[in-house]
Structure formats: C-alpha cells, structure tokens
Amino acid sequence: GRPVALSAREYQLLAYLIEHRGETLSREQLLTEVWGYQTAISTRTVDVHMVWLRQKLEDNPKSPQYLLTLRGLGYRFDG
C-alpha cells in the first residue's frame, strides 16, 4: 500500500513474476524472458535483482512471503 521506487529491470522482473504468479520460474527462464539472453550462461544477476526486490517489497526480506526461492528450481511469486 505504499509507493516503491524500482529500476526498469526490477519492474520488468516483478511484472514477469506477477504474470506467472504461482509458477516456479528457473533462473535460465528469467534470464531469457526478462534480460533477453539467448544462450545458456551462468550469472547471479537474477539472484541479485531478487534480493533488491525483496528489500524493497517484503516486510521481512530474510523471510519473504511473496518473492520465494525454491532451492534448485528457481523463483515463484506468491501474492
């Protein structure tokens, strides 16, 4: 219920997660769909952006309620 300033990429990531609410999205899928990467690369970019989004949106970023990590699988938005 409060305004939050997001970077363009944070906004794109959040919008994609919301569009796929309840789905588990792999890091590779997010890199392809949000960042436009066409090849399989290893990067922590998604992880870093998820941390930034949690810090801005979650009441307790260390125990997130909405932006969830599914270890070994990916991320999911539950909201």
LUMMAR-577273 format. One line per field, with one value per atom (N, C-alpha, C): atom name; residue number from 1; x, y, z; residue in three letters. Coordinates in pm, whole numbers, plus 50000, padded with zeros to 5 digits. Example, Ala and Ser with C-alpha at 12.3 -4.5 7.8 and 13.67 -1.06 7.14 Angstrom:
<rofis>
atom	(N;CA;C;N;CA;C)
seq	(1;1;1;2;2;2)
X	(51319;51230;51320;51285;51367;51290)
Y	(49431;49550;49670;49775;49894;50003)
Z	(50780;50780;50780;50708;50714;50787)
type	(Ala;Ala;Ala;Ser;Ser;Ser)
</rofis>
This chain:
<rofis>
atom	(N;CA;C;N;CA;C;N;CA;C;N;CA;C;N;CA;C;N;CA;C;N;CA;C;N;CA;C;N;CA;C;N;CA;C;N;CA;C;N;CA;C;N;CA;C;N;CA;C;N;CA;C;N;CA;C;N;CA;C;N;CA;C;N;CA;C;N;CA;C;N;CA;C;N;CA;C;N;CA;C;N;CA;C;N;CA;C;N;CA;C;N;CA;C;N;CA;C;N;CA;C;N;CA;C;N;CA;C;N;CA;C;N;CA;C;N;CA;C;N;CA;C;N;CA;C;N;CA;C;N;CA;C;N;CA;C;N;CA;C;N;CA;C;N;CA;C;N;CA;C;N;CA;C;N;CA;C;N;CA;C;N;CA;C;N;CA;C;N;CA;C;N;CA;C;N;CA;C;N;CA;C;N;CA;C;N;CA;C;N;CA;C;N;CA;C;N;CA;C;N;CA;C;N;CA;C;N;CA;C;N;CA;C;N;CA;C;N;CA;C;N;CA;C;N;CA;C;N;CA;C;N;CA;C;N;CA;C;N;CA;C;N;CA;C;N;CA;C;N;CA;C;N;CA;C;N;CA;C;N;CA;C;N;CA;C;N;CA;C;N;CA;C;N;CA;C)
seq	(1;1;1;2;2;2;3;3;3;4;4;4;5;5;5;6;6;6;7;7;7;8;8;8;9;9;9;10;10;10;11;11;11;12;12;12;13;13;13;14;14;14;15;15;15;16;16;16;17;17;17;18;18;18;19;19;19;20;20;20;21;21;21;22;22;22;23;23;23;24;24;24;25;25;25;26;26;26;27;27;27;28;28;28;29;29;29;30;30;30;31;31;31;32;32;32;33;33;33;34;34;34;35;35;35;36;36;36;37;37;37;38;38;38;39;39;39;40;40;40;41;41;41;42;42;42;43;43;43;44;44;44;45;45;45;46;46;46;47;47;47;48;48;48;49;49;49;50;50;50;51;51;51;52;52;52;53;53;53;54;54;54;55;55;55;56;56;56;57;57;57;58;58;58;59;59;59;60;60;60;61;61;61;62;62;62;63;63;63;64;64;64;65;65;65;66;66;66;67;67;67;68;68;68;69;69;69;70;70;70;71;71;71;72;72;72;73;73;73;74;74;74;75;75;75;76;76;76;77;77;77;78;78;78;79;79;79)
X	(50079;50000;50084;50215;50300;50378;50409;50489;50630;50684;50820;50890;51009;51087;51160;51136;51201;51279;51391;51462;51379;51413;51340;51348;51465;51482;51407;51411;51335;51187;51138;50998;50966;51053;51032;51030;51121;51128;51002;50962;50842;50718;50706;50590;50586;50701;50705;50667;50717;50683;50533;50475;50332;50251;50292;50222;50221;50323;50336;50318;50232;50203;50179;50245;50226;50309;50375;50461;50604;50675;50817;50893;50971;51044;51193;51261;51404;51483;51604;51694;51714;51732;51753;51632;51512;51390;51381;51414;51409;51514;51633;51738;51694;51627;51582;51468;51368;51246;51257;51332;51340;51464;51577;51701;51725;51657;51673;51797;51857;51974;51931;52004;51968;52050;52158;52242;52245;52274;52283;52412;52399;52515;52494;52599;52590;52608;52507;52514;52430;52468;52394;52305;52289;52209;52068;52003;51867;51866;51962;51968;51982;52069;52091;51965;51897;51774;51664;51658;51558;51585;51710;51746;51701;51729;51688;51537;51463;51316;51265;51321;51277;51302;51417;51447;51347;51295;51201;51056;51020;50880;50838;50929;50893;50904;50813;50822;50949;50979;51099;51171;51265;51331;51401;51442;51509;51411;51284;51178;51065;51089;50992;50860;50755;50621;50577;50629;50581;50682;50806;50911;50992;50952;51008;51116;51215;51318;51286;51283;51266;51400;51473;51612;51628;51718;51746;51648;51540;51437;51426;51420;51403;51329;51244;51171;51023;50944;50799;50744;50645;50573;50443;50425;50301;50240;50140;50080;49935)
Y	(49882;50000;50126;50113;50232;50235;50354;50364;50312;50244;50192;50227;50283;50316;50191;50151;50036;50079;50011;50034;49971;50004;49947;49795;49739;49594;49529;49592;49540;49535;49640;49645;49533;49513;49407;49270;49248;49120;49099;49200;49188;49165;49238;49221;49079;49025;48889;48787;48808;48717;48723;48841;48856;48792;48810;48747;48595;48541;48395;48354;48427;48404;48255;48203;48064;47964;48008;47919;47928;47816;47816;47849;47956;48004;47986;47917;47893;48021;48023;48135;48152;48042;48047;48106;48067;48121;48272;48317;48460;48535;48478;48543;48556;48455;48459;48557;48549;48627;48772;48798;48934;49007;48937;49000;48982;48887;48864;48785;48716;48634;48515;48487;48379;48253;48259;48142;48110;47985;47942;47996;48088;48143;48131;48134;48128;48269;48318;48452;48460;48547;48570;48693;48746;48866;48852;48740;48719;48720;48650;48643;48783;48863;48998;49082;49076;49152;49104;48975;48924;48979;48985;49042;49188;49263;49405;49420;49337;49344;49308;49205;49167;49280;49345;49456;49569;49588;49698;49659;49532;49493;49407;49331;49241;49311;49279;49332;49280;49152;49090;49019;49086;49027;48894;48869;48743;48627;48658;48558;48602;48598;48653;48577;48653;48594;48588;48676;48688;48643;48684;48652;48535;48416;48294;48231;48172;48092;47946;47868;47724;47663;47627;47582;47476;47503;47410;47417;47496;47505;47644;47746;47882;47970;48054;48154;48148;48196;48199;48321;48386;48495;48439;48451;48414;48540;48590;48714;48723)
Z	(50000;50000;50000;49971;49969;49838;49788;49665;49688;49588;49593;49463;49472;49352;49305;49180;49121;48998;48974;48849;48737;48613;48499;48499;48527;48527;48644;48761;48874;48840;48775;48735;48636;48536;48438;48505;48597;48668;48751;48826;48909;48823;48713;48624;48569;48529;48476;48583;48704;48815;48845;48844;48870;48758;48633;48521;48532;48597;48612;48758;48827;48969;48996;49098;49138;49060;48953;48874;48925;48921;48953;48825;48829;48713;48737;48648;48664;48638;48690;48665;48514;48443;48298;48226;48270;48210;48232;48352;48381;48300;48288;48208;48063;48011;47872;47854;47939;47920;47966;48072;48127;48074;48067;48022;47873;47810;47667;47630;47727;47696;47613;47507;47416;47436;47511;47533;47680;47709;47848;47909;48001;48069;48218;48291;48436;48491;48558;48615;48741;48829;48954;48943;48824;48801;48857;48829;48879;49031;49091;49238;49300;49243;49295;49282;49168;49150;49243;49269;49364;49504;49544;49675;49681;49575;49573;49581;49506;49511;49651;49711;49846;49945;49934;50025;50011;49891;49866;49893;49878;49882;50001;50055;50165;50300;50391;50527;50596;50573;50629;50514;50448;50331;50357;50481;50512;50526;50538;50545;50453;50322;50226;50223;50199;50186;50040;49956;49819;49714;49729;49631;49686;49648;49708;49623;49690;49624;49648;49542;49553;49518;49621;49608;49499;49407;49298;49183;49199;49095;49035;49121;49071;49169;49116;49195;49166;49264;49245;49317;49255;49320;49376;49505;49572;49629;49564;49615;49582)
type	(Gly;Gly;Gly;Arg;Arg;Arg;Pro;Pro;Pro;Val;Val;Val;Ala;Ala;Ala;Leu;Leu;Leu;Ser;Ser;Ser;Ala;Ala;Ala;Arg;Arg;Arg;Glu;Glu;Glu;Tyr;Tyr;Tyr;Gln;Gln;Gln;Leu;Leu;Leu;Leu;Leu;Leu;Ala;Ala;Ala;Tyr;Tyr;Tyr;Leu;Leu;Leu;Ile;Ile;Ile;Glu;Glu;Glu;His;His;His;Arg;Arg;Arg;Gly;Gly;Gly;Glu;Glu;Glu;Thr;Thr;Thr;Leu;Leu;Leu;Ser;Ser;Ser;Arg;Arg;Arg;Glu;Glu;Glu;Gln;Gln;Gln;Leu;Leu;Leu;Leu;Leu;Leu;Thr;Thr;Thr;Glu;Glu;Glu;Val;Val;Val;Trp;Trp;Trp;Gly;Gly;Gly;Tyr;Tyr;Tyr;Gln;Gln;Gln;Thr;Thr;Thr;Ala;Ala;Ala;Ile;Ile;Ile;Ser;Ser;Ser;Thr;Thr;Thr;Arg;Arg;Arg;Thr;Thr;Thr;Val;Val;Val;Asp;Asp;Asp;Val;Val;Val;His;His;His;Met;Met;Met;Val;Val;Val;Trp;Trp;Trp;Leu;Leu;Leu;Arg;Arg;Arg;Gln;Gln;Gln;Lys;Lys;Lys;Leu;Leu;Leu;Glu;Glu;Glu;Asp;Asp;Asp;Asn;Asn;Asn;Pro;Pro;Pro;Lys;Lys;Lys;Ser;Ser;Ser;Pro;Pro;Pro;Gln;Gln;Gln;Tyr;Tyr;Tyr;Leu;Leu;Leu;Leu;Leu;Leu;Thr;Thr;Thr;Leu;Leu;Leu;Arg;Arg;Arg;Gly;Gly;Gly;Leu;Leu;Leu;Gly;Gly;Gly;Tyr;Tyr;Tyr;Arg;Arg;Arg;Phe;Phe;Phe;Asp;Asp;Asp;Gly;Gly;Gly)
</rofis>
